[in-house]
Amino acid sequence: PKRSKVQKVAHHPALPYSELTDFVALVRAQDGAAARALELLILTASRTNEVIASTWQEFDLSTGVWTIPAERMKMGKEHRVPLSPRAIEIVKAQEAVRQNDYVFPGARYGKPLSNMAMLELLKRMGRTDITVHGFRSTFRDWAGETTHYPREVCEAALAHGIKDKAEAAYAR
């Protein structure tokens, strides 16, 4: 049986999109790589590992595109993410602390930021009611409720695959 039939599915607690503007202002007031990584994650609707393991070579700031290679994506397919002006600004600002190939370097030399760094930031901010992964749900709720983009476009922005095999065969 499907996992959801055997075990209750627990969704990642997410911030309502109506609170996002104020929340991002609070994140911008925080110092450190975790705050910058979290803001980039929110702006790009990316997963934690996609952001913390991002490398300088993946970003083309002249065209404003972040290309995440297939081997770093959950679905195993390259994902191209358009960057907003603020996202480009965040990446450019990380140049000042550049230590290695990672845009968000970790405490240990040659390693990326810890996968717990953004969650710990949320805890320091007193936001134990939400999760980092929940911002993807915040994005999806916003896109579905306030824009006219087709469902397929919203799902593609999240790098979600098509579960229906017949539909996936025709979606090239």
Long-range contacts (C-beta under 8 A, 24 or more apart in sequence): 11-134, 11-137, 12-131, 12-133, 12-134, 12-136, 12-137, 13-129, 13-130, 13-131, 13-134, 14-130, 14-131, 14-134, 14-135, 14-136, 14-137, 14-138, 14-141, 15-130, 15-134, 15-135, 15-138, 16-138, 16-141, 17-138, 17-139, 17-141, 17-142, 17-145, 17-146, 20-138, 20-142, 23-127, 26-125, 27-121, 27-125, 30-121, 30-124, 30-125, 32-121, 33-94, 33-97, 33-104, 33-105, 33-113, 33-117, 34-113, 34-117, 34-118, 34-120, 34-121, 35-121, 36-90, 36-93, 36-94, 36-104, 37-104, 37-113, 37-117, 37-118, 38-118, 38-121, 38-122, 38-132, 39-86, 39-90, 40-87, 40-90, 40-91, 41-118, 41-132, 41-135, 42-135, 42-138, 42-139, 43-83, 43-84, 43-86, 43-87, 43-90, 44-81, 44-83, 44-87, 45-135, 45-136, 45-139, 45-140, 45-157, 45-158, 46-81, 46-136, 47-74, 47-133, 47-136, 48-115, 48-118, 48-132, 48-133, 49-115, 50-79, 51-104, 52-102, 52-104, 52-106, 52-112, 52-113, 52-114, 52-115, 52-117, 52-118, 53-102, 53-112, 54-102, 54-103, 54-104, 55-101, 55-102, 55-103, 56-98, 56-101, 56-103, 57-101, 59-83, 59-91, 59-103, 61-88, 61-91, 61-92, 64-88, 73-159, 74-159, 75-159, 75-160, 75-161, 77-159, 77-161, 79-159
